[in-house]
Amino acid sequence: MVTLHRLNGKPFVLNAELIRTVEENPDTIITLVNGDHVVVQERMQDVVDRTIEYGRLLRRMIPPS
């Protein structure tokens, strides 16, 4: 889960596993796998960085085999 901000500044949490694409033109628009769109204040690279960090956190939680 990543914390982001709507254009009105209100924070929300997004399940990063549902992200299909992230575009910046000039607003950052996140398209989810179900086709919904979310417009956020964060820049595209910030969303990507937070999503990568979320994935790293999940992998650290998996016990070694």
PDB file of N, CA, C and O in Angstrom:
ATOM      1  N   MET A   1       0.842  -1.169   0.000  1.00  0.00           N
ATOM      2  CA  MET A   1       0.000   0.000   0.000  1.00  0.00           C
ATOM      3  C   MET A   1       0.895   1.243   0.000  1.00  0.00           C
ATOM      4  O   MET A   1       1.913   1.288   0.691  1.00  0.00           O
ATOM      5  N   VAL A   2       0.507   2.229  -0.771  1.00  0.00           N
ATOM      6  CA  VAL A   2       1.265   3.480  -0.823  1.00  0.00           C
ATOM      7  C   VAL A   2       0.340   4.637  -0.475  1.00  0.00           C
ATOM      8  O   VAL A   2      -0.824   4.654  -0.875  1.00  0.00           O
ATOM      9  N   THR A   3       0.860   5.599   0.269  1.00  0.00           N
ATOM     10  CA  THR A   3       0.093   6.786   0.626  1.00  0.00           C
ATOM     11  C   THR A   3       0.329   7.855  -0.430  1.00  0.00           C
ATOM     12  O   THR A   3       1.470   8.184  -0.755  1.00  0.00           O
ATOM     13  N   LEU A   4      -0.765   8.394  -0.960  1.00  0.00           N
ATOM     14  CA  LEU A   4      -0.720   9.434  -1.981  1.00  0.00           C
ATOM     15  C   LEU A   4      -1.690  10.537  -1.587  1.00  0.00           C
ATOM     16  O   LEU A   4      -2.372  10.436  -0.567  1.00  0.00           O
ATOM     17  N   HIS A   5      -1.751  11.598  -2.400  1.00  0.00           N
ATOM     18  CA  HIS A   5      -2.638  12.723  -2.117  1.00  0.00           C
ATOM     19  C   HIS A   5      -3.475  13.059  -3.348  1.00  0.00           C
ATOM     20  O   HIS A   5      -2.956  13.172  -4.459  1.00  0.00           O
ATOM     21  N   ARG A   6      -4.763  13.214  -3.130  1.00  0.00           N
ATOM     22  CA  ARG A   6      -5.648  13.675  -4.209  1.00  0.00           C
ATOM     23  C   ARG A   6      -5.307  15.132  -4.518  1.00  0.00           C
ATOM     24  O   ARG A   6      -4.567  15.770  -3.769  1.00  0.00           O
ATOM     25  N   LEU A   7      -5.839  15.652  -5.608  1.00  0.00           N
ATOM     26  CA  LEU A   7      -5.526  17.031  -5.996  1.00  0.00           C
ATOM     27  C   LEU A   7      -5.962  18.046  -4.941  1.00  0.00           C
ATOM     28  O   LEU A   7      -5.387  19.131  -4.853  1.00  0.00           O
ATOM     29  N   ASN A   8      -6.986  17.700  -4.131  1.00  0.00           N
ATOM     30  CA  ASN A   8      -7.432  18.617  -3.081  1.00  0.00           C
ATOM     31  C   ASN A   8      -6.564  18.526  -1.827  1.00  0.00           C
ATOM     32  O   ASN A   8      -6.845  19.191  -0.830  1.00  0.00           O
ATOM     33  N   GLY A   9      -5.493  17.693  -1.871  1.00  0.00           N
ATOM     34  CA  GLY A   9      -4.566  17.568  -0.760  1.00  0.00           C
ATOM     35  C   GLY A   9      -4.918  16.484   0.239  1.00  0.00           C
ATOM     36  O   GLY A   9      -4.150  16.224   1.165  1.00  0.00           O
ATOM     37  N   LYS A  10      -6.057  15.854   0.068  1.00  0.00           N
ATOM     38  CA  LYS A  10      -6.480  14.821   1.013  1.00  0.00           C
ATOM     39  C   LYS A  10      -5.700  13.529   0.765  1.00  0.00           C
ATOM     40  O   LYS A  10      -5.679  13.027  -0.358  1.00  0.00           O
ATOM     41  N   PRO A  11      -5.058  12.985   1.810  1.00  0.00           N
ATOM     42  CA  PRO A  11      -4.275  11.754   1.631  1.00  0.00           C
ATOM     43  C   PRO A  11      -5.195  10.531   1.518  1.00  0.00           C
ATOM     44  O   PRO A  11      -6.301  10.515   2.059  1.00  0.00           O
ATOM     45  N   PHE A  12      -4.712   9.517   0.808  1.00  0.00           N
ATOM     46  CA  PHE A  12      -5.399   8.240   0.722  1.00  0.00           C
ATOM     47  C   PHE A  12      -4.363   7.154   0.502  1.00  0.00           C
ATOM     48  O   PHE A  12      -3.220   7.439   0.145  1.00  0.00           O
ATOM     49  N   VAL A  13      -4.762   5.916   0.716  1.00  0.00           N
ATOM     50  CA  VAL A  13      -3.857   4.787   0.546  1.00  0.00           C
ATOM     51  C   VAL A  13      -4.330   3.978  -0.646  1.00  0.00           C
ATOM     52  O   VAL A  13      -5.512   3.654  -0.761  1.00  0.00           O
ATOM     53  N   LEU A  14      -3.391   3.651  -1.541  1.00  0.00           N
ATOM     54  CA  LEU A  14      -3.701   2.903  -2.758  1.00  0.00           C
ATOM     55  C   LEU A  14      -2.982   1.563  -2.722  1.00  0.00           C
ATOM     56  O   LEU A  14      -1.800   1.495  -2.385  1.00  0.00           O
ATOM     57  N   ASN A  15      -3.686   0.512  -3.066  1.00  0.00           N
ATOM     58  CA  ASN A  15      -3.074  -0.804  -3.179  1.00  0.00           C
ATOM     59  C   ASN A  15      -2.192  -0.795  -4.428  1.00  0.00           C
ATOM     60  O   ASN A  15      -2.701  -0.798  -5.549  1.00  0.00           O
ATOM     61  N   ALA A  16      -0.890  -0.783  -4.239  1.00  0.00           N
ATOM     62  CA  ALA A  16       0.055  -0.661  -5.352  1.00  0.00           C
ATOM     63  C   ALA A  16      -0.031  -1.833  -6.321  1.00  0.00           C
ATOM     64  O   ALA A  16       0.379  -1.709  -7.475  1.00  0.00           O
ATOM     65  N   GLU A  17      -0.556  -2.957  -5.874  1.00  0.00           N
ATOM     66  CA  GLU A  17      -0.671  -4.125  -6.744  1.00  0.00           C
ATOM     67  C   GLU A  17      -1.761  -3.955  -7.787  1.00  0.00           C
ATOM     68  O   GLU A  17      -1.848  -4.756  -8.717  1.00  0.00           O
ATOM     69  N   LEU A  18      -2.594  -2.933  -7.655  1.00  0.00           N
ATOM     70  CA  LEU A  18      -3.676  -2.691  -8.608  1.00  0.00           C
ATOM     71  C   LEU A  18      -3.290  -1.694  -9.698  1.00  0.00           C
ATOM     72  O   LEU A  18      -4.100  -1.401 -10.578  1.00  0.00           O
ATOM     73  N   ILE A  19      -2.061  -1.166  -9.653  1.00  0.00           N
ATOM     74  CA  ILE A  19      -1.644  -0.158 -10.632  1.00  0.00           C
ATOM     75  C   ILE A  19      -1.309  -0.827 -11.957  1.00  0.00           C
ATOM     76  O   ILE A  19      -0.504  -1.758 -12.006  1.00  0.00           O
ATOM     77  N   ARG A  20      -1.935  -0.345 -13.036  1.00  0.00           N
ATOM     78  CA  ARG A  20      -1.613  -0.801 -14.391  1.00  0.00           C
ATOM     79  C   ARG A  20      -0.625   0.165 -15.031  1.00  0.00           C
ATOM     80  O   ARG A  20       0.419  -0.260 -15.526  1.00  0.00           O
ATOM     81  N   THR A  21      -0.939   1.466 -15.030  1.00  0.00           N
ATOM     82  CA  THR A  21      -0.039   2.461 -15.621  1.00  0.00           C
ATOM     83  C   THR A  21      -0.039   3.735 -14.786  1.00  0.00           C
ATOM     84  O   THR A  21      -0.978   4.011 -14.040  1.00  0.00           O
ATOM     85  N   VAL A  22       1.046   4.510 -14.933  1.00  0.00           N
ATOM     86  CA  VAL A  22       1.159   5.837 -14.321  1.00  0.00           C
ATOM     87  C   VAL A  22       1.611   6.780 -15.420  1.00  0.00           C
ATOM     88  O   VAL A  22       2.619   6.540 -16.084  1.00  0.00           O
ATOM     89  N   GLU A  23       0.846   7.868 -15.608  1.00  0.00           N
ATOM     90  CA  GLU A  23       1.172   8.850 -16.645  1.00  0.00           C
ATOM     91  C   GLU A  23       1.260  10.232 -16.009  1.00  0.00           C
ATOM     92  O   GLU A  23       0.609  10.508 -15.002  1.00  0.00           O
ATOM     93  N   GLU A  24       2.078  11.099 -16.615  1.00  0.00           N
ATOM     94  CA  GLU A  24       2.212  12.479 -16.148  1.00  0.00           C
ATOM     95  C   GLU A  24       2.060  13.391 -17.350  1.00  0.00           C
ATOM     96  O   GLU A  24       2.914  13.423 -18.236  1.00  0.00           O
ATOM     97  N   ASN A  25       0.926  14.153 -17.368  1.00  0.00           N
ATOM     98  CA  ASN A  25       0.670  14.940 -18.575  1.00  0.00           C
ATOM     99  C   ASN A  25      -0.293  16.088 -18.316  1.00  0.00           C
ATOM    100  O   ASN A  25      -1.406  15.948 -18.823  1.00  0.00           O
ATOM    101  N   PRO A  26      -0.079  17.155 -17.647  1.00  0.00           N
ATOM    102  CA  PRO A  26       0.923  17.374 -16.617  1.00  0.00           C
ATOM    103  C   PRO A  26       0.530  16.754 -15.273  1.00  0.00           C
ATOM    104  O   PRO A  26       1.403  16.487 -14.447  1.00  0.00           O
ATOM    105  N   ASP A  27      -0.792  16.515 -15.034  1.00  0.00           N
ATOM    106  CA  ASP A  27      -1.187  15.846 -13.788  1.00  0.00           C
ATOM    107  C   ASP A  27      -0.774  14.382 -13.849  1.00  0.00           C
ATOM    108  O   ASP A  27      -0.656  13.802 -14.928  1.00  0.00           O
ATOM    109  N   THR A  28      -0.555  13.794 -12.680  1.00  0.00           N
ATOM    110  CA  THR A  28      -0.213  12.378 -12.620  1.00  0.00           C
ATOM    111  C   THR A  28      -1.505  11.579 -12.525  1.00  0.00           C
ATOM    112  O   THR A  28      -2.291  11.751 -11.594  1.00  0.00           O
ATOM    113  N   ILE A  29      -1.710  10.701 -13.506  1.00  0.00           N
ATOM    114  CA  ILE A  29      -2.910   9.881 -13.581  1.00  0.00           C
ATOM    115  C   ILE A  29      -2.504   8.426 -13.440  1.00  0.00           C
ATOM    116  O   ILE A  29      -1.676   7.919 -14.197  1.00  0.00           O
ATOM    117  N   ILE A  30      -3.103   7.764 -12.457  1.00  0.00           N
ATOM    118  CA  ILE A  30      -2.850   6.346 -12.225  1.00  0.00           C
ATOM    119  C   ILE A  30      -4.044   5.574 -12.753  1.00  0.00           C
ATOM    120  O   ILE A  30      -5.183   5.831 -12.362  1.00  0.00           O
ATOM    121  N   THR A  31      -3.779   4.622 -13.648  1.00  0.00           N
ATOM    122  CA  THR A  31      -4.832   3.746 -14.154  1.00  0.00           C
ATOM    123  C   THR A  31      -4.702   2.407 -13.446  1.00  0.00           C
ATOM    124  O   THR A  31      -3.625   1.813 -13.401  1.00  0.00           O
ATOM    125  N   LEU A  32      -5.816   1.944 -12.895  1.00  0.00           N
ATOM    126  CA  LEU A  32      -5.827   0.684 -12.168  1.00  0.00           C
ATOM    127  C   LEU A  32      -6.209  -0.462 -13.095  1.00  0.00           C
ATOM    128  O   LEU A  32      -6.713  -0.239 -14.195  1.00  0.00           O
ATOM    129  N   VAL A  33      -5.969  -1.680 -12.649  1.00  0.00           N
ATOM    130  CA  VAL A  33      -6.239  -2.851 -13.480  1.00  0.00           C
ATOM    131  C   VAL A  33      -7.720  -2.981 -13.822  1.00  0.00           C
ATOM    132  O   VAL A  33      -8.066  -3.615 -14.819  1.00  0.00           O
ATOM    133  N   ASN A  34      -8.605  -2.387 -13.007  1.00  0.00           N
ATOM    134  CA  ASN A  34     -10.037  -2.458 -13.306  1.00  0.00           C
ATOM    135  C   ASN A  34     -10.504  -1.327 -14.214  1.00  0.00           C
ATOM    136  O   ASN A  34     -11.692  -1.221 -14.518  1.00  0.00           O
ATOM    137  N   GLY A  35      -9.564  -0.474 -14.650  1.00  0.00           N
ATOM    138  CA  GLY A  35      -9.888   0.614 -15.569  1.00  0.00           C
ATOM    139  C   GLY A  35     -10.148   1.950 -14.892  1.00  0.00           C
ATOM    140  O   GLY A  35     -10.228   2.973 -15.572  1.00  0.00           O
ATOM    141  N   ASP A  36     -10.284   1.969 -13.564  1.00  0.00           N
ATOM    142  CA  ASP A  36     -10.483   3.232 -12.850  1.00  0.00           C
ATOM    143  C   ASP A  36      -9.238   4.102 -12.970  1.00  0.00           C
ATOM    144  O   ASP A  36      -8.126   3.600 -13.127  1.00  0.00           O
ATOM    145  N   HIS A  37      -9.445   5.422 -12.892  1.00  0.00           N
ATOM    146  CA  HIS A  37      -8.350   6.386 -12.944  1.00  0.00           C
ATOM    147  C   HIS A  37      -8.327   7.182 -11.650  1.00  0.00           C
ATOM    148  O   HIS A  37      -9.375   7.533 -11.109  1.00  0.00           O
ATOM    149  N   VAL A  38      -7.127   7.464 -11.157  1.00  0.00           N
ATOM    150  CA  VAL A  38      -6.939   8.281  -9.963  1.00  0.00           C
ATOM    151  C   VAL A  38      -5.936   9.364 -10.318  1.00  0.00           C
ATOM    152  O   VAL A  38      -4.858   9.072 -10.835  1.00  0.00           O
ATOM    153  N   VAL A  39      -6.290  10.621 -10.041  1.00  0.00           N
ATOM    154  CA  VAL A  39      -5.385  11.748 -10.282  1.00  0.00           C
ATOM    155  C   VAL A  39      -4.779  12.143  -8.941  1.00  0.00           C
ATOM    156  O   VAL A  39      -5.502  12.340  -7.964  1.00  0.00           O
ATOM    157  N   VAL A  40      -3.457  12.259  -8.891  1.00  0.00           N
ATOM    158  CA  VAL A  40      -2.764  12.535  -7.632  1.00  0.00           C
ATOM    159  C   VAL A  40      -1.819  13.727  -7.766  1.00  0.00           C
ATOM    160  O   VAL A  40      -1.448  14.130  -8.868  1.00  0.00           O
ATOM    161  N   GLN A  41      -1.440  14.282  -6.605  1.00  0.00           N
ATOM    162  CA  GLN A  41      -0.507  15.415  -6.582  1.00  0.00           C
ATOM    163  C   GLN A  41       0.924  14.991  -6.862  1.00  0.00           C
ATOM    164  O   GLN A  41       1.694  15.760  -7.439  1.00  0.00           O
ATOM    165  N   GLU A  42       1.290  13.781  -6.464  1.00  0.00           N
ATOM    166  CA  GLU A  42       2.675  13.326  -6.573  1.00  0.00           C
ATOM    167  C   GLU A  42       3.100  13.236  -8.036  1.00  0.00           C
ATOM    168  O   GLU A  42       2.282  13.000  -8.925  1.00  0.00           O
ATOM    169  N   ARG A  43       4.362  13.425  -8.258  1.00  0.00           N
ATOM    170  CA  ARG A  43       4.922  13.265  -9.603  1.00  0.00           C
ATOM    171  C   ARG A  43       4.997  11.781  -9.935  1.00  0.00           C
ATOM    172  O   ARG A  43       5.010  10.938  -9.039  1.00  0.00           O
ATOM    173  N   MET A  44       5.046  11.470 -11.213  1.00  0.00           N
ATOM    174  CA  MET A  44       5.080  10.087 -11.672  1.00  0.00           C
ATOM    175  C   MET A  44       6.230   9.322 -11.029  1.00  0.00           C
ATOM    176  O   MET A  44       6.031   8.199 -10.565  1.00  0.00           O
ATOM    177  N   GLN A  45       7.416   9.895 -10.990  1.00  0.00           N
ATOM    178  CA  GLN A  45       8.571   9.198 -10.440  1.00  0.00           C
ATOM    179  C   GLN A  45       8.390   8.893  -8.959  1.00  0.00           C
ATOM    180  O   GLN A  45       8.852   7.857  -8.480  1.00  0.00           O
ATOM    181  N   ASP A  46       7.722   9.785  -8.229  1.00  0.00           N
ATOM    182  CA  ASP A  46       7.455   9.532  -6.813  1.00  0.00           C
ATOM    183  C   ASP A  46       6.533   8.324  -6.637  1.00  0.00           C
ATOM    184  O   ASP A  46       6.749   7.498  -5.750  1.00  0.00           O
ATOM    185  N   VAL A  47       5.517   8.224  -7.475  1.00  0.00           N
ATOM    186  CA  VAL A  47       4.607   7.076  -7.413  1.00  0.00           C
ATOM    187  C   VAL A  47       5.373   5.792  -7.730  1.00  0.00           C
ATOM    188  O   VAL A  47       5.196   4.778  -7.054  1.00  0.00           O
ATOM    189  N   VAL A  48       6.210   5.834  -8.743  1.00  0.00           N
ATOM    190  CA  VAL A  48       7.015   4.661  -9.113  1.00  0.00           C
ATOM    191  C   VAL A  48       7.946   4.275  -7.962  1.00  0.00           C
ATOM    192  O   VAL A  48       8.042   3.100  -7.611  1.00  0.00           O
ATOM    193  N   ASP A  49       8.627   5.255  -7.378  1.00  0.00           N
ATOM    194  CA  ASP A  49       9.555   4.973  -6.273  1.00  0.00           C
ATOM    195  C   ASP A  49       8.834   4.352  -5.083  1.00  0.00           C
ATOM    196  O   ASP A  49       9.334   3.401  -4.482  1.00  0.00           O
ATOM    197  N   ARG A  50       7.667   4.881  -4.740  1.00  0.00           N
ATOM    198  CA  ARG A  50       6.905   4.340  -3.607  1.00  0.00           C
ATOM    199  C   ARG A  50       6.409   2.930  -3.901  1.00  0.00           C
ATOM    200  O   ARG A  50       6.375   2.081  -3.010  1.00  0.00           O
ATOM    201  N   THR A  51       6.029   2.685  -5.134  1.00  0.00           N
ATOM    202  CA  THR A  51       5.556   1.357  -5.521  1.00  0.00           C
ATOM    203  C   THR A  51       6.689   0.344  -5.457  1.00  0.00           C
ATOM    204  O   THR A  51       6.493  -0.779  -4.992  1.00  0.00           O
ATOM    205  N   ILE A  52       7.864   0.728  -5.919  1.00  0.00           N
ATOM    206  CA  ILE A  52       9.034  -0.161  -5.855  1.00  0.00           C
ATOM    207  C   ILE A  52       9.378  -0.463  -4.403  1.00  0.00           C
ATOM    208  O   ILE A  52       9.653  -1.612  -4.058  1.00  0.00           O
ATOM    209  N   GLU A  53       9.363   0.560  -3.550  1.00  0.00           N
ATOM    210  CA  GLU A  53       9.667   0.353  -2.133  1.00  0.00           C
ATOM    211  C   GLU A  53       8.642  -0.573  -1.484  1.00  0.00           C
ATOM    212  O   GLU A  53       9.000  -1.407  -0.652  1.00  0.00           O
ATOM    213  N   TYR A  54       7.384  -0.435  -1.854  1.00  0.00           N
ATOM    214  CA  TYR A  54       6.335  -1.326  -1.341  1.00  0.00           C
ATOM    215  C   TYR A  54       6.641  -2.770  -1.742  1.00  0.00           C
ATOM    216  O   TYR A  54       6.529  -3.672  -0.913  1.00  0.00           O
ATOM    217  N   GLY A  55       7.023  -3.001  -2.998  1.00  0.00           N
ATOM    218  CA  GLY A  55       7.369  -4.345  -3.455  1.00  0.00           C
ATOM    219  C   GLY A  55       8.560  -4.914  -2.707  1.00  0.00           C
ATOM    220  O   GLY A  55       8.587  -6.102  -2.387  1.00  0.00           O
ATOM    221  N   ARG A  56       9.539  -4.074  -2.427  1.00  0.00           N
ATOM    222  CA  ARG A  56      10.712  -4.520  -1.663  1.00  0.00           C
ATOM    223  C   ARG A  56      10.316  -4.910  -0.242  1.00  0.00           C
ATOM    224  O   ARG A  56      10.804  -5.904   0.297  1.00  0.00           O
ATOM    225  N   LEU A  57       9.437  -4.128   0.353  1.00  0.00           N
ATOM    226  CA  LEU A  57       8.967  -4.436   1.697  1.00  0.00           C
ATOM    227  C   LEU A  57       8.260  -5.796   1.715  1.00  0.00           C
ATOM    228  O   LEU A  57       8.480  -6.596   2.624  1.00  0.00           O
ATOM    229  N   LEU A  58       7.417  -6.055   0.720  1.00  0.00           N
ATOM    230  CA  LEU A  58       6.723  -7.344   0.655  1.00  0.00           C
ATOM    231  C   LEU A  58       7.702  -8.496   0.528  1.00  0.00           C
ATOM    232  O   LEU A  58       7.542  -9.520   1.191  1.00  0.00           O
ATOM    233  N   ARG A  59       8.706  -8.345  -0.309  1.00  0.00           N
ATOM    234  CA  ARG A  59       9.676  -9.422  -0.498  1.00  0.00           C
ATOM    235  C   ARG A  59      10.490  -9.693   0.770  1.00  0.00           C
ATOM    236  O   ARG A  59      10.877 -10.834   1.022  1.00  0.00           O
ATOM    237  N   ARG A  60      10.750  -8.655   1.566  1.00  0.00           N
ATOM    238  CA  ARG A  60      11.478  -8.852   2.821  1.00  0.00           C
ATOM    239  C   ARG A  60      10.627  -9.622   3.833  1.00  0.00           C
ATOM    240  O   ARG A  60      11.167 -10.258   4.739  1.00  0.00           O
ATOM    241  N   MET A  61       9.314  -9.571   3.689  1.00  0.00           N
ATOM    242  CA  MET A  61       8.420 -10.249   4.630  1.00  0.00           C
ATOM    243  C   MET A  61       8.263 -11.743   4.315  1.00  0.00           C
ATOM    244  O   MET A  61       7.781 -12.499   5.158  1.00  0.00           O
ATOM    245  N   ILE A  62       8.664 -12.175   3.114  1.00  0.00           N
ATOM    246  CA  ILE A  62       8.535 -13.566   2.739  1.00  0.00           C
ATOM    247  C   ILE A  62       9.654 -14.360   3.419  1.00  0.00           C
ATOM    248  O   ILE A  62      10.827 -14.013   3.275  1.00  0.00           O
ATOM    249  N   PRO A  63       9.309 -15.420   4.156  1.00  0.00           N
ATOM    250  CA  PRO A  63      10.369 -16.191   4.798  1.00  0.00           C
ATOM    251  C   PRO A  63      11.228 -16.904   3.768  1.00  0.00           C
ATOM    252  O   PRO A  63      10.726 -17.317   2.723  1.00  0.00           O
ATOM    253  N   PRO A  64      12.524 -17.054   4.053  1.00  0.00           N
ATOM    254  CA  PRO A  64      13.416 -17.754   3.110  1.00  0.00           C
ATOM    255  C   PRO A  64      12.981 -19.206   2.936  1.00  0.00           C
ATOM    256  O   PRO A  64      12.480 -19.829   3.872  1.00  0.00           O
ATOM    257  N   SER A  65      13.176 -19.734   1.737  1.00  0.00           N
ATOM    258  CA  SER A  65      12.771 -21.118   1.487  1.00  0.00           C
ATOM    259  C   SER A  65      13.885 -22.097   1.787  1.00  0.00           C
ATOM    260  O   SER A  65      13.706 -23.304   1.628  1.00  0.00           O
TER     261      SER A  65
END
